[in-house]
Amino acid sequence: MHRRLALLSTLALAMGSAAALLPTTAAQAQGSAAARPRPAQHAAADSAGERRQVVRYWTEARMEAAEPLNPPNPAKGAKVSPADVQAPSIAAPTAVAPTPAAPARQSARSGGAAWTGGGAVVRTTGRIFFTTQGRNASCSGSAVTSANKSVVITAGHCVKVNGAFHTNWVFVPGYDKGARPYGTWAATKLLTTPQWDASEDVDHDMAAAVVAPLDGRSLVDVVGGQGVAFNQPRRRQMYAFGYPAVAPYDGSKLVYCSGRAFDDYLLSDDLGLTCDQTGGASGGPWMVGFDESTGLGTLNSVNSFKYGFAPNWMFGPYFGNEAQAVYQSAQTSGVL
């Protein structure tokens, strides 16, 4: 079925504002728990035998053959024309350029380019592979700091679509042309927002996975983790990373976009960014306060969807209370 919109399905924590970054303190968590909505949860490979089977399933050939998803539209039945995008009052905002005093190693404004800067981001970002409705597919995701050191944040459609949670779910950090330098991590639990779970609402297209230890070590102990923040100001300078797998990309390398985010004025309440990443990049991290010299930042959205008539714009959900509840539940969950 032809769709007007397409979802992209495509270490330590840097010090910052204690109020903005999670994990929260125990008092903060208790005080805000009642206000947070309850996320949807699903058991994945929750036994050692299942995890071994899932990891064996993902041969290099199957990973290379996995294809991005084409989930439902963000707003079914809505009518938007290409002319709406060209209205002069809603041009995409200008990016913030690097200052002479703090030159960027790559570029503070990029519509899509291979990341060659190194740093923590090449370890914390990875490809996600799973089976959905009889076929193998791929997304992107990021390891984040968490109490259990085992949380991957991604997009909602990278854990569930068309009413069913995915199976054979694994995270491969630092994926590089088929190589798995930091191993293959099988999920024991998948979580998403109640809005994505109930109606696949792109305003809440966010999810988390809890992954089992590998060779006795947790994910963050091996690759590190990015910071996470919720309920932050909009329209900030952001860097978006992912593993796009649809032409002109092939899923073999980490790609980034950067610029100042803008608000979607069409069908969602999401953030927008000028970015040409394609299918397979879904779930890749959007970060504020990103430091190119260290590759560390604060995750504040994920790659979610694109309008078919505006391929150079990408959108990601605003991380509010619902996203925070998913993260909080994931980081306090048992890993086995």
Secondary structure, DSSP 8 states (H G I E B T S, - for coil): ---SEEE----------TTTEES--HHHHHHHHTTS---EEEE-S-SHHHHHHHHHH--HHHHHH-B------SSTT----HHHHT-GGG---------TTS--SS-SSEEEEE----STHHHHEEEEEEEETTEEEEEEEEEE--TTS-EEEE-GGGTEETTEE-EEEEEEET-BTTB-TT--EEEEEEEE-HHHHHH--GGG--EEEEE--BTTB-HHHHH--BEEE-S--SS-EEEEEE---STT--SSS-EEEEEE-EE--SS-S-EEEE----TT-TT-EEEEEEETTTTEEEEEEE--EEETT-TTEEEE----HHHHHHHHHHHTS---
